[in-house]
Each structure stands twice: as C-alpha cells, then as structure tokens.
C-alpha cells in the first residue's frame, strides 16, 4: 500500500475514489507538516480498536523535535457518523542510529 500526499495546494476532490489510504493533501505551517486526508474506506485505516465511516477526515501534524531525535505526530479524526466530537491520538518516533523503516505489507486482509 502506498500513500501519496499532494503538496501543490489542491483540495481533496469530492469525486476521488474511496480507498484504504484515502486522498491526502498537505502543506507546511511553519515547521509543522499538516496533512488532511479524506475518502478513507470505512474500517481500513484505523485498525486500532475503533470503527469509522467512509466520511472520516483525518488531520495529521508532524513536527521534528529541536534536537532532531523525535518525530511527533498528532492525528485528529472527525467523523460525525461515528463520533459526537473529535477523536485524536499522539505518537512519537525516536530516531535510533542504524535503524530504518523498511517497506512492509500493511493490508489487514492478508493472512486472514
């Protein structure tokens, strides 16, 4: 699965196909990368204990720590069909010398 983030100022097209990774557009807000994603197929992107509809919208904010050792990610979800308000989660990724993120198969239907 690949995820493309369009950084050219476009909006999420209303007629974009619904898919596992959705349709993402991004921009810089100072030193934060802000990514808006919509058109995410229900139940495919958030395989961490809650369901969502095809109408979920996710806003992500990525920011590197001042020492360059931690990449912080905040995700905020809006889905009026599922949540009465907003839902969010925070993750921090620590840089470790000699460790890399390699491509991996992220399709939850594999092996089932």
Gaussian input, Z-matrix of N, CA and C with variables (Angstrom, degrees):
# hf/3-21g

backbone

0 1
 N
 C     1     B1
 C     2     B2     1     A1
 N     3     B3     2     A2     1     D1
 C     4     B4     3     A3     2     D2
 C     5     B5     4     A4     3     D3
 N     6     B6     5     A5     4     D4
 C     7     B7     6     A6     5     D5
 C     8     B8     7     A7     6     D6
 N     9     B9     8     A8     7     D7
 C    10    B10     9     A9     8     D8
 C    11    B11    10    A10     9     D9
 N    12    B12    11    A11    10    D10
 C    13    B13    12    A12    11    D11
 C    14    B14    13    A13    12    D12
 N    15    B15    14    A14    13    D13
 C    16    B16    15    A15    14    D14
 C    17    B17    16    A16    15    D15
 N    18    B18    17    A17    16    D16
 C    19    B19    18    A18    17    D17
 C    20    B20    19    A19    18    D18
 N    21    B21    20    A20    19    D19
 C    22    B22    21    A21    20    D20
 C    23    B23    22    A22    21    D21
 N    24    B24    23    A23    22    D22
 C    25    B25    24    A24    23    D23
 C    26    B26    25    A25    24    D24
 N    27    B27    26    A26    25    D25
 C    28    B28    27    A27    26    D26
 C    29    B29    28    A28    27    D27
 N    30    B30    29    A29    28    D28
 C    31    B31    30    A30    29    D29
 C    32    B32    31    A31    30    D30
 N    33    B33    32    A32    31    D31
 C    34    B34    33    A33    32    D32
 C    35    B35    34    A34    33    D33
 N    36    B36    35    A35    34    D34
 C    37    B37    36    A36    35    D35
 C    38    B38    37    A37    36    D36
 N    39    B39    38    A38    37    D37
 C    40    B40    39    A39    38    D38
 C    41    B41    40    A40    39    D39
 N    42    B42    41    A41    40    D40
 C    43    B43    42    A42    41    D41
 C    44    B44    43    A43    42    D42
 N    45    B45    44    A44    43    D43
 C    46    B46    45    A45    44    D44
 C    47    B47    46    A46    45    D45
 N    48    B48    47    A47    46    D46
 C    49    B49    48    A48    47    D47
 C    50    B50    49    A49    48    D48
 N    51    B51    50    A50    49    D49
 C    52    B52    51    A51    50    D50
 C    53    B53    52    A52    51    D51
 N    54    B54    53    A53    52    D52
 C    55    B55    54    A54    53    D53
 C    56    B56    55    A55    54    D54
 N    57    B57    56    A56    55    D55
 C    58    B58    57    A57    56    D56
 C    59    B59    58    A58    57    D57
 N    60    B60    59    A59    58    D58
 C    61    B61    60    A60    59    D59
 C    62    B62    61    A61    60    D60
 N    63    B63    62    A62    61    D61
 C    64    B64    63    A63    62    D62
 C    65    B65    64    A64    63    D63
 N    66    B66    65    A65    64    D64
 C    67    B67    66    A66    65    D65
 C    68    B68    67    A67    66    D66
 N    69    B69    68    A68    67    D67
 C    70    B70    69    A69    68    D68
 C    71    B71    70    A70    69    D69
 N    72    B72    71    A71    70    D70
 C    73    B73    72    A72    71    D71
 C    74    B74    73    A73    72    D72
 N    75    B75    74    A74    73    D73
 C    76    B76    75    A75    74    D74
 C    77    B77    76    A76    75    D75
 N    78    B78    77    A77    76    D76
 C    79    B79    78    A78    77    D77
 C    80    B80    79    A79    78    D78
 N    81    B81    80    A80    79    D79
 C    82    B82    81    A81    80    D80
 C    83    B83    82    A82    81    D81
 N    84    B84    83    A83    82    D82
 C    85    B85    84    A84    83    D83
 C    86    B86    85    A85    84    D84
 N    87    B87    86    A86    85    D85
 C    88    B88    87    A87    86    D86
 C    89    B89    88    A88    87    D87
 N    90    B90    89    A89    88    D88
 C    91    B91    90    A90    89    D89
 C    92    B92    91    A91    90    D90
 N    93    B93    92    A92    91    D91
 C    94    B94    93    A93    92    D92
 C    95    B95    94    A94    93    D93
 N    96    B96    95    A95    94    D94
 C    97    B97    96    A96    95    D95
 C    98    B98    97    A97    96    D96
 N    99    B99    98    A98    97    D97
 C   100   B100    99    A99    98    D98
 C   101   B101   100   A100    99    D99
 N   102   B102   101   A101   100   D100
 C   103   B103   102   A102   101   D101
 C   104   B104   103   A103   102   D102
 N   105   B105   104   A104   103   D103
 C   106   B106   105   A105   104   D104
 C   107   B107   106   A106   105   D105
 N   108   B108   107   A107   106   D106
 C   109   B109   108   A108   107   D107
 C   110   B110   109   A109   108   D108
 N   111   B111   110   A110   109   D109
 C   112   B112   111   A111   110   D110
 C   113   B113   112   A112   111   D111
 N   114   B114   113   A113   112   D112
 C   115   B115   114   A114   113   D113
 C   116   B116   115   A115   114   D114
 N   117   B117   116   A116   115   D115
 C   118   B118   117   A117   116   D116
 C   119   B119   118   A118   117   D117
 N   120   B120   119   A119   118   D118
 C   121   B121   120   A120   119   D119
 C   122   B122   121   A121   120   D120
 N   123   B123   122   A122   121   D121
 C   124   B124   123   A123   122   D122
 C   125   B125   124   A124   123   D123
 N   126   B126   125   A125   124   D124
 C   127   B127   126   A126   125   D125
 C   128   B128   127   A127   126   D126
 N   129   B129   128   A128   127   D127
 C   130   B130   129   A129   128   D128
 C   131   B131   130   A130   129   D129
 N   132   B132   131   A131   130   D130
 C   133   B133   132   A132   131   D131
 C   134   B134   133   A133   132   D132
 N   135   B135   134   A134   133   D133
 C   136   B136   135   A135   134   D134
 C   137   B137   136   A136   135   D135
 N   138   B138   137   A137   136   D136
 C   139   B139   138   A138   137   D137
 C   140   B140   139   A139   138   D138
 N   141   B141   140   A140   139   D139
 C   142   B142   141   A141   140   D140
 C   143   B143   142   A142   141   D141
 N   144   B144   143   A143   142   D142
 C   145   B145   144   A144   143   D143
 C   146   B146   145   A145   144   D144
 N   147   B147   146   A146   145   D145
 C   148   B148   147   A147   146   D146
 C   149   B149   148   A148   147   D147
 N   150   B150   149   A149   148   D148
 C   151   B151   150   A150   149   D149
 C   152   B152   151   A151   150   D150
 N   153   B153   152   A152   151   D151
 C   154   B154   153   A153   152   D152
 C   155   B155   154   A154   153   D153
 N   156   B156   155   A155   154   D154
 C   157   B157   156   A156   155   D155
 C   158   B158   157   A157   156   D156
 N   159   B159   158   A158   157   D157
 C   160   B160   159   A159   158   D158
 C   161   B161   160   A160   159   D159
 N   162   B162   161   A161   160   D160
 C   163   B163   162   A162   161   D161
 C   164   B164   163   A163   162   D162
 N   165   B165   164   A164   163   D163
 C   166   B166   165   A165   164   D164
 C   167   B167   166   A166   165   D165
 N   168   B168   167   A167   166   D166
 C   169   B169   168   A168   167   D167
 C   170   B170   169   A169   168   D168
 N   171   B171   170   A170   169   D169
 C   172   B172   171   A171   170   D170
 C   173   B173   172   A172   171   D171
 N   174   B174   173   A173   172   D172
 C   175   B175   174   A174   173   D173
 C   176   B176   175   A175   174   D174
 N   177   B177   176   A176   175   D175
 C   178   B178   177   A177   176   D176
 C   179   B179   178   A178   177   D177
 N   180   B180   179   A179   178   D178
 C   181   B181   180   A180   179   D179
 C   182   B182   181   A181   180   D180
 N   183   B183   182   A182   181   D181
 C   184   B184   183   A183   182   D182
 C   185   B185   184   A184   183   D183
 N   186   B186   185   A185   184   D184
 C   187   B187   186   A186   185   D185
 C   188   B188   187   A187   186   D186
 N   189   B189   188   A188   187   D187
 C   190   B190   189   A189   188   D188
 C   191   B191   190   A190   189   D189
 N   192   B192   191   A191   190   D190
 C   193   B193   192   A192   191   D191
 C   194   B194   193   A193   192   D192
 N   195   B195   194   A194   193   D193
 C   196   B196   195   A195   194   D194
 C   197   B197   196   A196   195   D195
 N   198   B198   197   A197   196   D196
 C   199   B199   198   A198   197   D197
 C   200   B200   199   A199   198   D198
 N   201   B201   200   A200   199   D199
 C   202   B202   201   A201   200   D200
 C   203   B203   202   A202   201   D201
 N   204   B204   203   A203   202   D202
 C   205   B205   204   A204   203   D203
 C   206   B206   205   A205   204   D204
 N   207   B207   206   A206   205   D205
 C   208   B208   207   A207   206   D206
 C   209   B209   208   A208   207   D207
 N   210   B210   209   A209   208   D208
 C   211   B211   210   A210   209   D209
 C   212   B212   211   A211   210   D210
 N   213   B213   212   A212   211   D211
 C   214   B214   213   A213   212   D212
 C   215   B215   214   A214   213   D213
 N   216   B216   215   A215   214   D214
 C   217   B217   216   A216   215   D215
 C   218   B218   217   A217   216   D216
 N   219   B219   218   A218   217   D217
 C   220   B220   219   A219   218   D218
 C   221   B221   220   A220   219   D219
 N   222   B222   221   A221   220   D220
 C   223   B223   222   A222   221   D221
 C   224   B224   223   A223   222   D222
 N   225   B225   224   A224   223   D223
 C   226   B226   225   A225   224   D224
 C   227   B227   226   A226   225   D225
 N   228   B228   227   A227   226   D226
 C   229   B229   228   A228   227   D227
 C   230   B230   229   A229   228   D228
 N   231   B231   230   A230   229   D229
 C   232   B232   231   A231   230   D230
 C   233   B233   232   A232   231   D231
 N   234   B234   233   A233   232   D232
 C   235   B235   234   A234   233   D233
 C   236   B236   235   A235   234   D234
 N   237   B237   236   A236   235   D235
 C   238   B238   237   A237   236   D236
 C   239   B239   238   A238   237   D237
 N   240   B240   239   A239   238   D238
 C   241   B241   240   A240   239   D239
 C   242   B242   241   A241   240   D240
 N   243   B243   242   A242   241   D241
 C   244   B244   243   A243   242   D242
 C   245   B245   244   A244   243   D243
 N   246   B246   245   A245   244   D244
 C   247   B247   246   A246   245   D245
 C   248   B248   247   A247   246   D246
 N   249   B249   248   A248   247   D247
 C   250   B250   249   A249   248   D248
 C   251   B251   250   A250   249   D249
 N   252   B252   251   A251   250   D250
 C   253   B253   252   A252   251   D251
 C   254   B254   253   A253   252   D252
 N   255   B255   254   A254   253   D253
 C   256   B256   255   A255   254   D254
 C   257   B257   256   A256   255   D255
 N   258   B258   257   A257   256   D256
 C   259   B259   258   A258   257   D257
 C   260   B260   259   A259   258   D258
 N   261   B261   260   A260   259   D259
 C   262   B262   261   A261   260   D260
 C   263   B263   262   A262   261   D261
 N   264   B264   263   A263   262   D262
 C   265   B265   264   A264   263   D263
 C   266   B266   265   A265   264   D264
 N   267   B267   266   A266   265   D265
 C   268   B268   267   A267   266   D266
 C   269   B269   268   A268   267   D267
 N   270   B270   269   A269   268   D268
 C   271   B271   270   A270   269   D269
 C   272   B272   271   A271   270   D270
 N   273   B273   272   A272   271   D271
 C   274   B274   273   A273   272   D272
 C   275   B275   274   A274   273   D273
 N   276   B276   275   A275   274   D274
 C   277   B277   276   A276   275   D275
 C   278   B278   277   A277   276   D276
 N   279   B279   278   A278   277   D277
 C   280   B280   279   A279   278   D278
 C   281   B281   280   A280   279   D279
 N   282   B282   281   A281   280   D280
 C   283   B283   282   A282   281   D281
 C   284   B284   283   A283   282   D282
 N   285   B285   284   A284   283   D283
 C   286   B286   285   A285   284   D284
 C   287   B287   286   A286   285   D285
 N   288   B288   287   A287   286   D286
 C   289   B289   288   A288   287   D287
 C   290   B290   289   A289   288   D288
 N   291   B291   290   A290   289   D289
 C   292   B292   291   A291   290   D290
 C   293   B293   292   A292   291   D291
 N   294   B294   293   A293   292   D292
 C   295   B295   294   A294   293   D293
 C   296   B296   295   A295   294   D294
 N   297   B297   296   A296   295   D295
 C   298   B298   297   A297   296   D296
 C   299   B299   298   A298   297   D297
 N   300   B300   299   A299   298   D298
 C   301   B301   300   A300   299   D299
 C   302   B302   301   A301   300   D300
 N   303   B303   302   A302   301   D301
 C   304   B304   303   A303   302   D302
 C   305   B305   304   A304   303   D303
 N   306   B306   305   A305   304   D304
 C   307   B307   306   A306   305   D305
 C   308   B308   307   A307   306   D306
 N   309   B309   308   A308   307   D307
 C   310   B310   309   A309   308   D308
 C   311   B311   310   A310   309   D309
 N   312   B312   311   A311   310   D310
 C   313   B313   312   A312   311   D311
 C   314   B314   313   A313   312   D312
 N   315   B315   314   A314   313   D313
 C   316   B316   315   A315   314   D314
 C   317   B317   316   A316   315   D315
 N   318   B318   317   A317   316   D316
 C   319   B319   318   A318   317   D317
 C   320   B320   319   A319   318   D318
 N   321   B321   320   A320   319   D319
 C   322   B322   321   A321   320   D320
 C   323   B323   322   A322   321   D321
 N   324   B324   323   A323   322   D322
 C   325   B325   324   A324   323   D323
 C   326   B326   325   A325   324   D324
 N   327   B327   326   A326   325   D325
 C   328   B328   327   A327   326   D326
 C   329   B329   328   A328   327   D327
 N   330   B330   329   A329   328   D328
 C   331   B331   330   A330   329   D329
 C   332   B332   331   A331   330   D330
 N   333   B333   332   A332   331   D331
 C   334   B334   333   A333   332   D332
 C   335   B335   334   A334   333   D333

   B1=1.4388
   B2=1.5215
   B3=1.2976
   B4=1.4517
   B5=1.5162
   B6=1.2985
   B7=1.4568
   B8=1.5216
   B9=1.3184
   B10=1.4559
   B11=1.5182
   B12=1.3264
   B13=1.4558
   B14=1.5265
   B15=1.3211
   B16=1.4614
   B17=1.5218
   B18=1.3306
   B19=1.4623
   B20=1.5295
   B21=1.3304
   B22=1.4631
   B23=1.5234
   B24=1.3105
   B25=1.4593
   B26=1.5134
   B27=1.3095
   B28=1.4650
   B29=1.5268
   B30=1.3167
   B31=1.4596
   B32=1.5311
   B33=1.3225
   B34=1.4638
   B35=1.5312
   B36=1.3297
   B37=1.4720
   B38=1.5344
   B39=1.3071
   B40=1.4665
   B41=1.5181
   B42=1.3321
   B43=1.4618
   B44=1.5328
   B45=1.3496
   B46=1.4754
   B47=1.5207
   B48=1.3191
   B49=1.4614
   B50=1.5254
   B51=1.3118
   B52=1.4657
   B53=1.5257
   B54=1.3388
   B55=1.4670
   B56=1.5292
   B57=1.3159
   B58=1.4652
   B59=1.5184
   B60=1.3144
   B61=1.4613
   B62=1.5267
   B63=1.3189
   B64=1.4463
   B65=1.5156
   B66=1.3234
   B67=1.4604
   B68=1.5196
   B69=1.3278
   B70=1.4660
   B71=1.5177
   B72=1.3347
   B73=1.4560
   B74=1.5260
   B75=1.3188
   B76=1.4533
   B77=1.5093
   B78=1.3258
   B79=1.4560
   B80=1.5244
   B81=1.3199
   B82=1.4631
   B83=1.5221
   B84=1.3226
   B85=1.4580
   B86=1.5229
   B87=1.3168
   B88=1.4644
   B89=1.5154
   B90=1.3315
   B91=1.4684
   B92=1.5259
   B93=1.3408
   B94=1.4599
   B95=1.5289
   B96=1.3345
   B97=1.4562
   B98=1.5247
   B99=1.3215
   B100=1.4624
   B101=1.5194
   B102=1.3315
   B103=1.4655
   B104=1.5250
   B105=1.3307
   B106=1.4629
   B107=1.5215
   B108=1.3215
   B109=1.4685
   B110=1.5216
   B111=1.3064
   B112=1.4616
   B113=1.5152
   B114=1.3352
   B115=1.4700
   B116=1.5325
   B117=1.3607
   B118=1.4650
   B119=1.5275
   B120=1.3184
   B121=1.4706
   B122=1.5276
   B123=1.3122
   B124=1.4640
   B125=1.5246
   B126=1.3113
   B127=1.4532
   B128=1.5130
   B129=1.3363
   B130=1.4559
   B131=1.5155
   B132=1.3210
   B133=1.4601
   B134=1.5190
   B135=1.3054
   B136=1.4569
   B137=1.5230
   B138=1.2848
   B139=1.4764
   B140=1.5318
   B141=1.3333
   B142=1.4542
   B143=1.5149
   B144=1.2930
   B145=1.4491
   B146=1.5098
   B147=1.3098
   B148=1.4574
   B149=1.5182
   B150=1.3294
   B151=1.4585
   B152=1.5153
   B153=1.3116
   B154=1.4542
   B155=1.5172
   B156=1.3313
   B157=1.4604
   B158=1.5271
   B159=1.3169
   B160=1.4661
   B161=1.5340
   B162=1.3213
   B163=1.4641
   B164=1.5253
   B165=1.3162
   B166=1.4559
   B167=1.5261
   B168=1.3171
   B169=1.4707
   B170=1.5201
   B171=1.3079
   B172=1.4523
   B173=1.5291
   B174=1.3219
   B175=1.4576
   B176=1.5177
   B177=1.3278
   B178=1.4611
   B179=1.5214
   B180=1.3222
   B181=1.4673
   B182=1.5195
   B183=1.3298
   B184=1.4634
   B185=1.5171
   B186=1.3313
   B187=1.4627
   B188=1.5267
   B189=1.3305
   B190=1.4635
   B191=1.5301
   B192=1.3263
   B193=1.4663
   B194=1.5306
   B195=1.3169
   B196=1.4659
   B197=1.5179
   B198=1.3545
   B199=1.4710
   B200=1.5289
   B201=1.3401
   B202=1.4569
   B203=1.5162
   B204=1.3193
   B205=1.4625
   B206=1.5248
   B207=1.3280
   B208=1.4639
   B209=1.5257
   B210=1.3209
   B211=1.4542
   B212=1.5292
   B213=1.3298
   B214=1.4622
   B215=1.5250
   B216=1.3200
   B217=1.4605
   B218=1.5219
   B219=1.3245
   B220=1.4614
   B221=1.5194
   B222=1.3249
   B223=1.4621
   B224=1.5271
   B225=1.3256
   B226=1.4613
   B227=1.5211
   B228=1.3342
   B229=1.4682
   B230=1.5137
   B231=1.3345
   B232=1.4546
   B233=1.5223
   B234=1.3308
   B235=1.4637
   B236=1.5230
   B237=1.3323
   B238=1.4660
   B239=1.5293
   B240=1.3212
   B241=1.4640
   B242=1.5252
   B243=1.3422
   B244=1.4607
   B245=1.5297
   B246=1.3241
   B247=1.4687
   B248=1.5259
   B249=1.3316
   B250=1.4649
   B251=1.5273
   B252=1.3064
   B253=1.4605
   B254=1.5103
   B255=1.3190
   B256=1.4605
   B257=1.5188
   B258=1.3150
   B259=1.4673
   B260=1.5225
   B261=1.3261
   B262=1.4669
   B263=1.5152
   B264=1.3296
   B265=1.4581
   B266=1.5241
   B267=1.3085
   B268=1.4618
   B269=1.5220
   B270=1.3209
   B271=1.4610
   B272=1.5198
   B273=1.3182
   B274=1.4613
   B275=1.5180
   B276=1.3150
   B277=1.4511
   B278=1.5221
   B279=1.3205
   B280=1.4604
   B281=1.5248
   B282=1.3198
   B283=1.4615
   B284=1.5281
   B285=1.3340
   B286=1.4634
   B287=1.5204
   B288=1.3130
   B289=1.4659
   B290=1.5198
   B291=1.3200
   B292=1.4599
   B293=1.5127
   B294=1.3306
   B295=1.4603
   B296=1.5214
   B297=1.3219
   B298=1.4511
   B299=1.5138
   B300=1.3036
   B301=1.4595
   B302=1.5177
   B303=1.3102
   B304=1.4517
   B305=1.5295
   B306=1.3260
   B307=1.4617
   B308=1.5290
   B309=1.3149
   B310=1.4569
   B311=1.5143
   B312=1.3058
   B313=1.4515
   B314=1.5243
   B315=1.3100
   B316=1.4550
   B317=1.5233
   B318=1.2918
   B319=1.4508
   B320=1.5284
   B321=1.3322
   B322=1.4708
   B323=1.5255
   B324=1.3308
   B325=1.4719
   B326=1.5361
   B327=1.3545
   B328=1.4663
   B329=1.5252
   B330=1.2956
   B331=1.4588
   B332=1.5217
   B333=1.3208
   B334=1.4630
   B335=1.5035
   A1=107.98
   A2=116.42
   A3=122.45
   A4=108.95
   A5=115.12
   A6=120.45
   A7=108.10
   A8=116.09
   A9=122.05
   A10=108.48
   A11=116.45
   A12=121.61
   A13=106.39
   A14=116.32
   A15=121.28
   A16=108.91
   A17=116.14
   A18=122.51
   A19=111.59
   A20=117.51
   A21=120.89
   A22=113.87
   A23=118.17
   A24=121.18
   A25=115.30
   A26=118.34
   A27=120.60
   A28=110.84
   A29=115.53
   A30=123.82
   A31=108.50
   A32=116.47
   A33=120.42
   A34=107.16
   A35=118.58
   A36=120.18
   A37=111.25
   A38=115.90
   A39=120.86
   A40=111.98
   A41=117.03
   A42=120.54
   A43=112.91
   A44=117.38
   A45=119.42
   A46=108.79
   A47=118.01
   A48=119.31
   A49=111.09
   A50=115.67
   A51=121.80
   A52=106.89
   A53=117.58
   A54=120.45
   A55=110.22
   A56=116.30
   A57=121.87
   A58=112.80
   A59=117.47
   A60=119.87
   A61=112.62
   A62=117.96
   A63=121.12
   A64=113.10
   A65=115.07
   A66=122.58
   A67=106.06
   A68=117.11
   A69=122.06
   A70=111.83
   A71=115.01
   A72=122.55
   A73=107.24
   A74=116.17
   A75=119.28
   A76=112.69
   A77=114.00
   A78=121.73
   A79=108.20
   A80=115.13
   A81=120.57
   A82=109.13
   A83=115.98
   A84=123.95
   A85=105.81
   A86=116.38
   A87=120.37
   A88=108.67
   A89=116.88
   A90=120.75
   A91=112.79
   A92=117.07
   A93=120.71
   A94=110.19
   A95=115.67
   A96=120.93
   A97=106.59
   A98=116.54
   A99=122.55
   A100=107.80
   A101=116.55
   A102=121.88
   A103=108.52
   A104=115.79
   A105=123.01
   A106=107.84
   A107=116.58
   A108=120.70
   A109=109.43
   A110=115.93
   A111=123.12
   A112=108.28
   A113=115.10
   A114=121.33
   A115=111.48
   A116=116.34
   A117=122.73
   A118=108.18
   A119=116.86
   A120=121.17
   A121=110.14
   A122=116.47
   A123=121.60
   A124=111.45
   A125=114.77
   A126=121.98
   A127=116.21
   A128=119.83
   A129=119.00
   A130=113.66
   A131=117.49
   A132=119.82
   A133=112.20
   A134=117.86
   A135=121.83
   A136=110.83
   A137=117.98
   A138=120.45
   A139=110.30
   A140=116.42
   A141=120.52
   A142=112.63
   A143=117.90
   A144=120.33
   A145=116.95
   A146=120.04
   A147=118.84
   A148=109.84
   A149=113.41
   A150=120.41
   A151=109.67
   A152=115.77
   A153=120.89
   A154=108.70
   A155=115.15
   A156=120.87
   A157=109.69
   A158=115.84
   A159=121.26
   A160=111.67
   A161=116.87
   A162=120.84
   A163=113.58
   A164=117.96
   A165=120.12
   A166=110.31
   A167=115.33
   A168=122.01
   A169=106.60
   A170=114.90
   A171=120.44
   A172=109.00
   A173=115.93
   A174=122.11
   A175=107.69
   A176=115.64
   A177=120.84
   A178=109.23
   A179=115.70
   A180=122.15
   A181=107.59
   A182=115.06
   A183=122.64
   A184=108.32
   A185=116.29
   A186=119.35
   A187=109.32
   A188=114.96
   A189=121.46
   A190=108.65
   A191=115.48
   A192=119.52
   A193=109.66
   A194=116.20
   A195=120.32
   A196=112.41
   A197=117.40
   A198=119.64
   A199=112.41
   A200=117.93
   A201=121.39
   A202=114.18
   A203=118.15
   A204=121.19
   A205=114.30
   A206=118.15
   A207=121.10
   A208=109.11
   A209=115.66
   A210=122.04
   A211=106.55
   A212=116.93
   A213=122.12
   A214=108.90
   A215=115.52
   A216=122.17
   A217=108.69
   A218=115.23
   A219=121.35
   A220=107.26
   A221=116.19
   A222=121.70
   A223=107.98
   A224=116.33
   A225=122.25
   A226=107.31
   A227=115.66
   A228=121.96
   A229=109.61
   A230=114.62
   A231=120.87
   A232=107.25
   A233=115.68
   A234=120.85
   A235=107.86
   A236=117.10
   A237=119.85
   A238=114.34
   A239=117.60
   A240=119.79
   A241=111.67
   A242=117.63
   A243=121.46
   A244=112.33
   A245=117.43
   A246=121.56
   A247=110.36
   A248=115.95
   A249=119.37
   A250=110.76
   A251=117.42
   A252=122.89
   A253=108.20
   A254=116.66
   A255=121.69
   A256=109.91
   A257=116.17
   A258=122.49
   A259=106.22
   A260=116.90
   A261=118.48
   A262=110.36
   A263=114.33
   A264=121.40
   A265=108.90
   A266=114.69
   A267=122.20
   A268=107.88
   A269=116.19
   A270=121.65
   A271=108.36
   A272=116.32
   A273=121.36
   A274=107.60
   A275=116.53
   A276=123.09
   A277=108.39
   A278=116.44
   A279=123.02
   A280=110.32
   A281=116.40
   A282=121.15
   A283=109.03
   A284=115.97
   A285=121.21
   A286=108.59
   A287=116.39
   A288=121.62
   A289=110.30
   A290=116.33
   A291=120.97
   A292=114.67
   A293=119.10
   A294=121.66
   A295=109.79
   A296=116.01
   A297=122.09
   A298=109.46
   A299=116.33
   A300=121.74
   A301=106.73
   A302=116.11
   A303=121.79
   A304=109.84
   A305=118.02
   A306=119.61
   A307=110.39
   A308=115.09
   A309=119.66
   A310=108.75
   A311=115.65
   A312=121.22
   A313=108.21
   A314=116.35
   A315=121.72
   A316=111.69
   A317=118.87
   A318=122.18
   A319=109.04
   A320=118.63
   A321=120.24
   A322=113.75
   A323=118.29
   A324=119.38
   A325=111.82
   A326=118.31
   A327=119.78
   A328=109.63
   A329=116.27
   A330=121.86
   A331=112.92
   A332=118.10
   A333=119.28
   A334=109.90
   D1=133.80
   D2=177.91
   D3=-116.57
   D4=150.53
   D5=176.50
   D6=-125.19
   D7=124.28
   D8=176.36
   D9=-102.78
   D10=137.70
   D11=175.47
   D12=-121.05
   D13=112.58
   D14=-178.75
   D15=-81.65
   D16=125.97
   D17=-174.88
   D18=-112.61
   D19=23.12
   D20=-174.05
   D21=-103.17
   D22=14.98
   D23=176.12
   D24=89.29
   D25=-0.17
   D26=-179.16
   D27=-70.44
   D28=162.05
   D29=173.26
   D30=-95.25
   D31=165.83
   D32=173.66
   D33=-74.23
   D34=118.10
   D35=-178.36
   D36=-66.77
   D37=135.87
   D38=179.00
   D39=-62.71
   D40=-25.85
   D41=-177.73
   D42=-100.47
   D43=11.02
   D44=176.73
   D45=-64.52
   D46=143.12
   D47=179.95
   D48=-65.09
   D49=146.45
   D50=173.30
   D51=-76.33
   D52=132.85
   D53=-178.12
   D54=-147.02
   D55=173.76
   D56=-179.15
   D57=-61.09
   D58=-37.74
   D59=-178.35
   D60=-101.09
   D61=-3.92
   D62=177.30
   D63=71.43
   D64=-163.65
   D65=179.75
   D66=-123.76
   D67=119.60
   D68=-172.94
   D69=-115.41
   D70=136.83
   D71=172.44
   D72=-127.13
   D73=144.25
   D74=-176.59
   D75=-135.84
   D76=164.37
   D77=174.69
   D78=-158.36
   D79=161.41
   D80=176.86
   D81=-92.11
   D82=134.78
   D83=172.60
   D84=-120.78
   D85=89.26
   D86=-171.96
   D87=66.26
   D88=-122.91
   D89=-179.98
   D90=-97.33
   D91=10.55
   D92=177.38
   D93=-103.92
   D94=136.51
   D95=170.17
   D96=-89.98
   D97=121.21
   D98=179.78
   D99=-108.03
   D100=124.97
   D101=-178.32
   D102=-123.74
   D103=124.35
   D104=175.39
   D105=-103.57
   D106=129.78
   D107=-179.38
   D108=-129.11
   D109=132.05
   D110=174.17
   D111=-135.37
   D112=-176.36
   D113=178.25
   D114=61.99
   D115=36.30
   D116=179.76
   D117=-91.94
   D118=124.92
   D119=-179.64
   D120=-61.18
   D121=137.65
   D122=-176.59
   D123=-57.31
   D124=138.78
   D125=173.81
   D126=68.99
   D127=12.91
   D128=-176.20
   D129=-111.33
   D130=-29.32
   D131=-172.85
   D132=-92.44
   D133=-33.33
   D134=-174.57
   D135=-105.65
   D136=65.02
   D137=-176.15
   D138=-81.92
   D139=46.80
   D140=-178.16
   D141=-125.92
   D142=32.10
   D143=170.76
   D144=108.04
   D145=-1.28
   D146=172.94
   D147=-135.78
   D148=151.89
   D149=-179.56
   D150=-92.84
   D151=163.66
   D152=174.86
   D153=-150.16
   D154=163.04
   D155=178.88
   D156=-93.87
   D157=176.95
   D158=174.89
   D159=-67.54
   D160=-11.95
   D161=-176.64
   D162=-96.21
   D163=10.36
   D164=178.07
   D165=-64.75
   D166=145.49
   D167=172.10
   D168=-127.62
   D169=136.18
   D170=-178.01
   D171=-121.49
   D172=133.48
   D173=172.99
   D174=-114.92
   D175=123.90
   D176=179.07
   D177=-114.08
   D178=143.15
   D179=174.78
   D180=-127.23
   D181=118.02
   D182=178.97
   D183=-105.85
   D184=132.03
   D185=177.25
   D186=-145.42
   D187=133.53
   D188=177.80
   D189=-87.49
   D190=139.63
   D191=176.66
   D192=-65.07
   D193=159.98
   D194=-177.48
   D195=-59.84
   D196=-31.97
   D197=-179.91
   D198=-86.39
   D199=-0.02
   D200=177.70
   D201=73.09
   D202=16.47
   D203=-175.73
   D204=-103.51
   D205=-15.32
   D206=-176.84
   D207=-133.91
   D208=128.39
   D209=171.83
   D210=-100.69
   D211=115.14
   D212=179.98
   D213=-96.34
   D214=139.10
   D215=179.30
   D216=-132.14
   D217=124.65
   D218=171.80
   D219=-114.40
   D220=129.36
   D221=177.32
   D222=-117.03
   D223=131.73
   D224=176.32
   D225=-121.13
   D226=131.09
   D227=-176.63
   D228=-113.88
   D229=137.28
   D230=174.53
   D231=-126.68
   D232=121.38
   D233=179.87
   D234=-151.49
   D235=90.29
   D236=-175.38
   D237=-60.84
   D238=-18.71
   D239=178.08
   D240=-77.50
   D241=-17.12
   D242=-175.42
   D243=-120.48
   D244=-42.04
   D245=-175.05
   D246=-107.62
   D247=144.61
   D248=174.60
   D249=-82.54
   D250=-11.22
   D251=176.78
   D252=-147.21
   D253=-142.69
   D254=178.01
   D255=-99.88
   D256=154.09
   D257=172.27
   D258=-121.67
   D259=153.00
   D260=179.96
   D261=-151.58
   D262=164.96
   D263=171.43
   D264=-150.88
   D265=156.84
   D266=-177.58
   D267=-127.01
   D268=137.51
   D269=176.24
   D270=-135.41
   D271=148.28
   D272=176.31
   D273=-130.93
   D274=130.21
   D275=-178.01
   D276=-111.81
   D277=117.45
   D278=-178.24
   D279=-86.76
   D280=131.06
   D281=176.73
   D282=-74.68
   D283=132.38
   D284=179.20
   D285=-131.80
   D286=124.67
   D287=-179.20
   D288=-55.68
   D289=132.83
   D290=176.96
   D291=83.44
   D292=-3.35
   D293=178.25
   D294=-105.15
   D295=143.39
   D296=-177.00
   D297=-135.84
   D298=159.19
   D299=172.10
   D300=-99.52
   D301=113.91
   D302=-178.94
   D303=-97.01
   D304=155.51
   D305=175.27
   D306=-58.56
   D307=144.26
   D308=177.92
   D309=-147.74
   D310=158.12
   D311=-179.47
   D312=-82.81
   D313=121.51
   D314=-173.13
   D315=-114.57
   D316=17.18
   D317=-177.68
   D318=-83.03
   D319=114.04
   D320=-177.20
   D321=-65.57
   D322=-13.42
   D323=179.94
   D324=-82.93
   D325=-14.15
   D326=178.71
   D327=-69.97
   D328=138.83
   D329=175.35
   D330=78.97
   D331=10.36
   D332=-179.66
   D333=-119.30

